[in-house]
Amino acid sequence: MQTDVKPYWWGPALGGAPTLDLAAEVVQLREDSPSAREDGSVIGAARMTTTRVASVIPHSAADLQQQTGLALNLQSMWLNTYTEGDFAALHVDRPDAVLTGLLAVGHVTEPLVVCPELIALNSADLLELAALEPFPRGESLTLSADRFLFLRGAAVPHHRPPVNVTSQVLTVTFAPKVARGGQ
């Protein structure tokens, strides 16, 4: 990663809490150990419930894209629910999700820990570290309910240690815009 590219930043104020239109798709994540995805990215051990979000009212996809300050396409939206003891151990996001927006829903959540010092690790080394130390030290960031935290999650290893209080996080992923004709 280039040193002039920020690993994360805060978006502008939303001007009020959004309403989430939830889809029917619900996934219970119960991974006991880290693993590598087919694309080579690392998924850590995890325990949480995630629900697909159909829309974020009153914000359109274009509004959410504009929040990033970058030319990206909205890829997916999920509501992650963490109950006491739930977690997402050290991992990186899928490579096609070049940017992840995170927003606390309801109350301010317990911190997300980002580890920009681990960016240089290859997938095999990150997988080994995730198995040995699923919650390494890093920079703790408390999510906000009124502005997105934008994280280059496919490049920056991060984790959410076990939580003490039930909380929800809106997770929005963005992919690069593809030129017409696929170029």
BALOBA-1460 file (C-alpha; in Angstrom, 3 decimals):
// residues 183
<rec num="1" residu="m" x="0.000" y="0.000" z="0.000"/>
<rec num="2" residu="q" x="1.284" y="3.455" z="-0.826"/>
<rec num="3" residu="t" x="2.171" y="5.586" z="2.171"/>
<rec num="4" residu="d" x="0.120" y="8.517" z="0.836"/>
<rec num="5" residu="v" x="-3.094" y="6.459" z="0.932"/>
<rec num="6" residu="k" x="-4.897" y="6.645" z="4.268"/>
<rec num="7" residu="p" x="-5.891" y="3.260" z="5.722"/>
<rec num="8" residu="y" x="-9.088" y="4.798" z="7.181"/>
<rec num="9" residu="w" x="-10.956" y="8.095" z="7.584"/>
<rec num="10" residu="w" x="-14.237" y="9.443" z="8.950"/>
<rec num="11" residu="g" x="-16.995" y="10.506" z="6.552"/>
<rec num="12" residu="p" x="-19.091" y="13.664" z="6.893"/>
<rec num="13" residu="a" x="-21.984" y="13.825" z="9.352"/>
<rec num="14" residu="l" x="-25.099" y="12.052" z="8.091"/>
<rec num="15" residu="g" x="-27.583" y="14.549" z="9.535"/>
<rec num="16" residu="g" x="-29.608" y="11.950" z="11.407"/>
<rec num="17" residu="a" x="-29.716" y="8.245" z="12.009"/>
<rec num="18" residu="p" x="-30.723" y="6.186" z="8.972"/>
<rec num="19" residu="t" x="-33.518" y="3.620" z="8.898"/>
<rec num="20" residu="l" x="-32.504" y="0.205" z="7.589"/>
<rec num="21" residu="d" x="-34.739" y="-1.813" z="5.285"/>
<rec num="22" residu="l" x="-33.659" y="-5.384" z="6.056"/>
<rec num="23" residu="a" x="-33.824" y="-8.224" z="3.541"/>
<rec num="24" residu="a" x="-34.757" y="-11.783" z="4.510"/>
<rec num="25" residu="e" x="-31.214" y="-13.171" z="4.219"/>
<rec num="26" residu="v" x="-29.736" y="-13.854" z="7.677"/>
<rec num="27" residu="v" x="-26.393" y="-15.589" z="8.262"/>
<rec num="28" residu="q" x="-25.145" y="-16.975" z="11.586"/>
<rec num="29" residu="l" x="-21.340" y="-16.793" z="11.534"/>
<rec num="30" residu="r" x="-19.702" y="-19.391" z="13.743"/>
<rec num="31" residu="e" x="-16.089" y="-19.862" z="12.632"/>
<rec num="32" residu="d" x="-13.801" y="-21.425" z="15.224"/>
<rec num="33" residu="s" x="-10.495" y="-20.854" z="13.441"/>
<rec num="34" residu="p" x="-9.094" y="-18.566" z="10.756"/>
<rec num="35" residu="s" x="-9.005" y="-19.700" z="7.145"/>
<rec num="36" residu="a" x="-8.084" y="-18.473" z="3.686"/>
<rec num="37" residu="r" x="-10.833" y="-17.731" z="1.188"/>
<rec num="38" residu="e" x="-10.520" y="-18.935" z="-2.418"/>
<rec num="39" residu="d" x="-9.332" y="-15.445" z="-3.392"/>
<rec num="40" residu="g" x="-6.459" y="-15.684" z="-0.874"/>
<rec num="41" residu="s" x="-7.861" y="-13.200" z="1.642"/>
<rec num="42" residu="v" x="-7.953" y="-14.197" z="5.304"/>
<rec num="43" residu="i" x="-11.132" y="-14.610" z="7.326"/>
<rec num="44" residu="g" x="-10.642" y="-14.846" z="11.068"/>
<rec num="45" residu="a" x="-12.589" y="-16.810" z="13.610"/>
<rec num="46" residu="a" x="-15.949" y="-15.112" z="14.170"/>
<rec num="47" residu="r" x="-19.194" y="-15.300" z="16.063"/>
<rec num="48" residu="m" x="-22.030" y="-12.921" z="15.110"/>
<rec num="49" residu="t" x="-25.291" y="-12.680" z="13.205"/>
<rec num="50" residu="t" x="-25.435" y="-10.716" z="9.961"/>
<rec num="51" residu="t" x="-28.504" y="-9.645" z="7.978"/>
<rec num="52" residu="r" x="-28.488" y="-8.326" z="4.405"/>
<rec num="53" residu="v" x="-29.679" y="-4.716" z="4.177"/>
<rec num="54" residu="a" x="-31.872" y="-3.844" z="1.183"/>
<rec num="55" residu="s" x="-31.621" y="-0.075" z="1.614"/>
<rec num="56" residu="v" x="-30.530" y="2.666" z="3.996"/>
<rec num="57" residu="i" x="-33.355" y="5.200" z="4.225"/>
<rec num="58" residu="p" x="-33.227" y="8.128" z="3.388"/>
<rec num="59" residu="h" x="-29.792" y="7.596" z="1.782"/>
<rec num="60" residu="s" x="-29.605" y="6.307" z="-1.789"/>
<rec num="61" residu="a" x="-26.716" y="4.240" z="-3.136"/>
<rec num="62" residu="a" x="-25.431" y="7.469" z="-4.731"/>
<rec num="63" residu="d" x="-25.556" y="9.227" z="-1.321"/>
<rec num="64" residu="l" x="-23.520" y="6.434" z="0.258"/>
<rec num="65" residu="q" x="-21.021" y="6.494" z="-2.621"/>
<rec num="66" residu="q" x="-20.666" y="10.259" z="-2.244"/>
<rec num="67" residu="q" x="-19.879" y="9.783" z="1.463"/>
<rec num="68" residu="t" x="-16.659" y="7.957" z="0.535"/>
<rec num="69" residu="g" x="-15.209" y="10.844" z="-1.453"/>
<rec num="70" residu="l" x="-14.053" y="8.282" z="-4.055"/>
<rec num="71" residu="a" x="-15.340" y="6.973" z="-7.406"/>
<rec num="72" residu="l" x="-16.685" y="3.607" z="-6.229"/>
<rec num="73" residu="n" x="-19.790" y="1.461" z="-6.674"/>
<rec num="74" residu="l" x="-21.871" y="0.249" z="-3.771"/>
<rec num="75" residu="q" x="-21.321" y="-3.513" z="-3.502"/>
<rec num="76" residu="s" x="-23.182" y="-4.837" z="-0.443"/>
<rec num="77" residu="m" x="-24.818" y="-3.794" z="2.818"/>
<rec num="78" residu="w" x="-25.074" y="-5.947" z="5.955"/>
<rec num="79" residu="l" x="-26.202" y="-5.346" z="9.515"/>
<rec num="80" residu="n" x="-23.828" y="-7.166" z="11.871"/>
<rec num="81" residu="t" x="-25.306" y="-7.946" z="15.283"/>
<rec num="82" residu="y" x="-22.924" y="-8.756" z="18.116"/>
<rec num="83" residu="t" x="-24.319" y="-10.145" z="21.370"/>
<rec num="84" residu="e" x="-22.268" y="-10.571" z="24.538"/>
<rec num="85" residu="g" x="-19.140" y="-12.586" z="23.738"/>
<rec num="86" residu="d" x="-19.464" y="-12.249" z="19.925"/>
<rec num="87" residu="f" x="-16.400" y="-11.205" z="17.943"/>
<rec num="88" residu="a" x="-14.678" y="-10.997" z="14.566"/>
<rec num="89" residu="a" x="-11.025" y="-12.015" z="14.953"/>
<rec num="90" residu="l" x="-8.133" y="-10.697" z="12.854"/>
<rec num="91" residu="h" x="-9.015" y="-10.670" z="9.146"/>
<rec num="92" residu="v" x="-9.039" y="-8.666" z="5.935"/>
<rec num="93" residu="d" x="-12.042" y="-8.092" z="3.708"/>
<rec num="94" residu="r" x="-12.425" y="-9.608" z="0.261"/>
<rec num="95" residu="p" x="-10.115" y="-7.967" z="-2.327"/>
<rec num="96" residu="d" x="-13.045" y="-6.759" z="-4.466"/>
<rec num="97" residu="a" x="-14.355" y="-4.774" z="-1.475"/>
<rec num="98" residu="v" x="-11.749" y="-2.034" z="-1.736"/>
<rec num="99" residu="l" x="-13.500" y="0.123" z="0.860"/>
<rec num="100" residu="t" x="-15.729" y="-0.731" z="3.817"/>
<rec num="101" residu="g" x="-17.975" y="1.800" z="5.555"/>
<rec num="102" residu="l" x="-18.897" y="1.080" z="9.188"/>
<rec num="103" residu="l" x="-21.638" y="2.847" z="11.145"/>
<rec num="104" residu="a" x="-22.906" y="2.143" z="14.664"/>
<rec num="105" residu="v" x="-26.656" y="1.523" z="14.695"/>
<rec num="106" residu="g" x="-28.414" y="2.674" z="17.832"/>
<rec num="107" residu="h" x="-25.715" y="3.311" z="20.408"/>
<rec num="108" residu="v" x="-21.978" y="3.714" z="20.116"/>
<rec num="109" residu="t" x="-20.352" y="0.293" z="19.944"/>
<rec num="110" residu="e" x="-17.246" y="-1.132" z="21.516"/>
<rec num="111" residu="p" x="-14.085" y="-0.430" z="19.503"/>
<rec num="112" residu="l" x="-12.969" y="-1.887" z="16.228"/>
<rec num="113" residu="v" x="-9.207" y="-2.466" z="16.195"/>
<rec num="114" residu="v" x="-7.289" y="-1.673" z="13.005"/>
<rec num="115" residu="c" x="-3.733" y="-2.914" z="12.489"/>
<rec num="116" residu="p" x="-2.137" y="-0.842" z="9.694"/>
<rec num="117" residu="e" x="1.304" y="-2.068" z="10.802"/>
<rec num="118" residu="l" x="0.295" y="-5.531" z="9.484"/>
<rec num="119" residu="i" x="-0.503" y="-4.350" z="5.927"/>
<rec num="120" residu="a" x="2.755" y="-5.756" z="4.549"/>
<rec num="121" residu="l" x="1.990" y="-9.334" z="5.670"/>
<rec num="122" residu="n" x="1.186" y="-11.804" z="2.916"/>
<rec num="123" residu="s" x="-1.893" y="-14.041" z="3.259"/>
<rec num="124" residu="a" x="0.047" y="-17.028" z="4.663"/>
<rec num="125" residu="d" x="1.712" y="-14.918" z="7.366"/>
<rec num="126" residu="l" x="-1.572" y="-13.165" z="8.233"/>
<rec num="127" residu="l" x="-3.331" y="-16.532" z="8.491"/>
<rec num="128" residu="e" x="-0.596" y="-17.806" z="10.822"/>
<rec num="129" residu="l" x="-0.796" y="-14.663" z="12.980"/>
<rec num="130" residu="a" x="-4.620" y="-14.878" z="13.106"/>
<rec num="131" residu="a" x="-4.312" y="-18.441" z="14.448"/>
<rec num="132" residu="l" x="-1.697" y="-17.506" z="17.065"/>
<rec num="133" residu="e" x="-2.965" y="-14.072" z="18.061"/>
<rec num="134" residu="p" x="-6.569" y="-13.447" z="16.917"/>
<rec num="135" residu="f" x="-6.795" y="-10.043" z="18.656"/>
<rec num="136" residu="p" x="-3.411" y="-8.292" z="18.261"/>
<rec num="137" residu="r" x="-2.750" y="-4.768" z="19.442"/>
<rec num="138" residu="g" x="-3.649" y="-2.001" z="17.077"/>
<rec num="139" residu="e" x="-5.485" y="1.287" z="16.962"/>
<rec num="140" residu="s" x="-8.896" y="1.183" z="18.695"/>
<rec num="141" residu="l" x="-11.610" y="3.127" z="16.888"/>
<rec num="142" residu="t" x="-15.048" y="3.635" z="18.421"/>
<rec num="143" residu="l" x="-17.684" y="3.668" z="15.698"/>
<rec num="144" residu="s" x="-20.129" y="6.529" z="15.496"/>
<rec num="145" residu="a" x="-23.878" y="6.552" z="14.886"/>
<rec num="146" residu="d" x="-23.724" y="9.794" z="12.871"/>
<rec num="147" residu="r" x="-20.787" y="9.301" z="10.488"/>
<rec num="148" residu="f" x="-19.201" y="6.379" z="8.684"/>
<rec num="149" residu="l" x="-15.735" y="5.097" z="9.386"/>
<rec num="150" residu="f" x="-14.270" y="4.226" z="5.981"/>
<rec num="151" residu="l" x="-11.654" y="1.500" z="6.131"/>
<rec num="152" residu="r" x="-9.537" y="0.005" z="3.375"/>
<rec num="153" residu="g" x="-10.524" y="-3.356" z="4.832"/>
<rec num="154" residu="a" x="-9.148" y="-5.503" z="2.014"/>
<rec num="155" residu="a" x="-5.671" y="-4.116" z="2.751"/>
<rec num="156" residu="v" x="-5.767" y="-3.242" z="6.458"/>
<rec num="157" residu="p" x="-6.032" y="-6.187" z="8.887"/>
<rec num="158" residu="h" x="-8.634" y="-5.495" z="11.576"/>
<rec num="159" residu="h" x="-10.725" y="-7.185" z="14.256"/>
<rec num="160" residu="r" x="-13.494" y="-6.698" z="16.789"/>
<rec num="161" residu="p" x="-12.622" y="-8.269" z="20.164"/>
<rec num="162" residu="p" x="-15.387" y="-10.053" z="22.115"/>
<rec num="163" residu="v" x="-18.076" y="-7.522" z="23.039"/>
<rec num="164" residu="n" x="-19.640" y="-7.005" z="26.446"/>
<rec num="165" residu="v" x="-22.834" y="-5.322" z="25.269"/>
<rec num="166" residu="t" x="-25.146" y="-6.156" z="22.365"/>
<rec num="167" residu="s" x="-24.478" y="-3.801" z="19.464"/>
<rec num="168" residu="q" x="-25.185" y="-3.477" z="15.764"/>
<rec num="169" residu="v" x="-22.951" y="-2.220" z="12.966"/>
<rec num="170" residu="l" x="-24.036" y="-1.292" z="9.449"/>
<rec num="171" residu="t" x="-21.316" y="-2.567" z="7.103"/>
<rec num="172" residu="v" x="-21.308" y="-1.203" z="3.554"/>
<rec num="173" residu="t" x="-18.742" y="-2.397" z="1.004"/>
<rec num="174" residu="f" x="-17.656" y="-0.612" z="-2.139"/>
<rec num="175" residu="a" x="-15.946" y="-1.903" z="-5.294"/>
<rec num="176" residu="p" x="-14.054" y="-0.043" z="-8.017"/>
<rec num="177" residu="k" x="-16.154" y="1.451" z="-10.794"/>
<rec num="178" residu="v" x="-15.768" y="-0.555" z="-13.991"/>
<rec num="179" residu="a" x="-15.559" y="1.380" z="-17.230"/>
<rec num="180" residu="r" x="-18.185" y="0.617" z="-19.855"/>
<rec num="181" residu="g" x="-17.212" y="-2.360" z="-21.925"/>
<rec num="182" residu="g" x="-15.470" y="-3.935" z="-18.877"/>
<rec num="183" residu="q" x="-12.255" y="-1.944" z="-19.269"/>
